Amino acid sequence: MISSLGQVMLYVNDIEASARFWKEKAGFERVEKQVQGPQVSYIVAPKADSEVQFVLHDKAEVAAMNPDMNLDTPSILMTSTDVEKTYQEFIAKGINANPVMDLGFMKVFNFSDEENNYFAVREVN
């Protein structure tokens, strides 16, 4: 039986730029750089001990190995204990983010990486 989510694969056009975005702008930690021959992937997470991590893979390399694979970015909803503060930090770092919305049952905003993939952050207390 599955007990947890461990990693989410993100297929990107520029793996080095994506790794910099997640580390320098989004404040993630680089957990590991994996090198297998000519292929490089990065594992990043909000904290090194996060239960769920992103694995950044080069989209062109993955497509060459498995042409029928869906390489679209999944819809990912992250959490923050202070969504307004997170939003302000992202704006200050130049991240393209839409304003925080209060939906009554949750506060949320979305942002995009430098390849225009969208992600969302909701507030949890």
N, C-alpha and C positions, 0 to 999 in steps of 0.2 A: 504494500500500500504506500502511496506517496504521502510523505509527512511534511514537506515544505517545498517552497520554491528556492532554488539555489542560485541560478544564474539566468539572465535574460540576454540573448544574443542580439546585438545591434550591428547591422551591416551598413558600413559607411563608405563614402567615396574617398575620403582622405583620412586615413587612420591616425596619422600623427596630429593633424589639426583637431580631430575629434578628441583624442586623448588630452590635448592641451585645453580644449574647451571644458571638458568635464573636471579637470584638475584646477585650472587657473580661474575659470569663471564660475562654474557651478559649485566649486569647493569640495569636489569629491577627492578621495585619496586613490592614488594608483597602487593597487594591491599587488599586481604582478605584471611583468612583461613576459610574454611567452614567444619564443622563437623556435620554429620548426622548419629547418631549411630556409627557404626564401620567405616563408610566411611569418608574419608578426601579428600578434593580437595583444590587446591590453585588457586587464581586468581592473575595473574601477568600481568604487562603492562610496556611499556617503561617509562611511567610517570603515576602517580596515576590518573590523569584526562584524560588519553588517551581515545579516542573514542572507540577503539577496544582493547580488552583484551584477553589473553589466559587463559583458565580454564584447569588446569592440573588434570586429573582423572587417577586413577589406572586402567590400562588396564585389569587386571585379574578380578577385581570386576565388571567392565562394561560388560565384556564378559560373566560372570556368570549370570548377569541380562538379557542380550540380546545377545544370542549366534550368531544371524544372522547379527549383526551390523558390518559394516566396520570400523575397528579400526586403519586403516593406517593413517599415518601423511599426512595431505594435503600439497600441494606445497604452501608455503607462501613467498611472496616478501615484505620485509620491506623497509623502506626508511631512508636515512641519508642525511644531508646537506653536509657532508664531508666523502665520502666513504673511501678514503685513510686513514684518521685518525681513523675511526671506525675499519677498517681492522687491522691497527697497534695496536690498543688497544686490539682487540680480540687475536691477536698473542701473545702480551705481557702477556695476562691472560691465555695462554695455550689452547685456543680454536682452534680446527682443522679447518682451513680456507684455501680455495684456493685463489690464488692471484687475485687482482682486474683486471678485463678485461674491456677495453674500446671498446665497440661495435659500436662506432660512434654516435649512438643515445642515449646511456646511458653507465655509468660506473656501474659495478656490481661485487660482489663477493658472493660466497656461503660458508657456514660454517655448521658444524654438532654439535649437542648436544652430550652428553656422551652416548646416545643410538644409535648413528649414524643416526639420523634423520636429513635430510638436509633442510636448509633454505637459503634464498638469501636476499641480501641488495643491493638496488640501490641508486644512488645519485639523489637527487632532489634539485633544487635551488629555 
